[in-house]
């Protein structure tokens, strides 16, 4: 069994980005600038956004964190987004999800200019992804594609079962792996909460991507010998033995599945760290596209 080390791979990608940034500096080219908008005080969101800003510093990007109170109205947030769209100094920005209930996520995501949408959530970018056109691939699927590619896991002609059909992970993952591209050319099945006899299906898979958000859902009896297993789950499960009162659980029962799989991503340290590296990569891409215009 080979552990797909997202921590090490993401560190390598960040080094590659940092060297591209120092080349920009040497050539007096403006370095990438990422902005993140955080509305409210959701604990996980604050952690993620903090990690994104810190990663910007590490690679030499500029970053701006915009923290807005929970009571911010949808109109106020849309005004902030317009300001970021118009700010030539900002190459890309994200609005951290989930948003407070009184704000319509979709309306907000559609207000982000597609050229600055480094999360790749805008319908224009999702559409471009499905058509295989230049786009921003959202960070989690992009990170998984990068892990598969860098570890040279065969995908062409293989059967992939993606469990989960979310807009952020399952759906784009299924599209990417079916396309003609590195880590693509696979035959993909999308499974979800209404799928009948899921275990019979996952047992036929060469690669299983578990992205349903149920801790330790995928067990060894559900996979075939030597399958590659990608665990996208990051659920906080209460655990009194931890100082912070919880642990992070994946969607895969690691202890049993790791004994049967050929490759597996650990949680934490697998897909999670890759997402931040890919957000940086998208921001670098946004800057390079702006520079070329
Ligand atoms: N919330 C959880 N994951 C993400 C992400 O990748 N981007 C944004 N904006 N919010 C998230």
Boltz pocket constraint, residues with backbone or C-beta under 6 A from the ligand:
constraints:
  - pocket:
      binder: B
      contacts: [[A, 94], [A, 95], [A, 96], [A, 97], [A, 98], [A, 119], [A, 139], [A, 140], [A, 275]]
      max_distance: 6.0
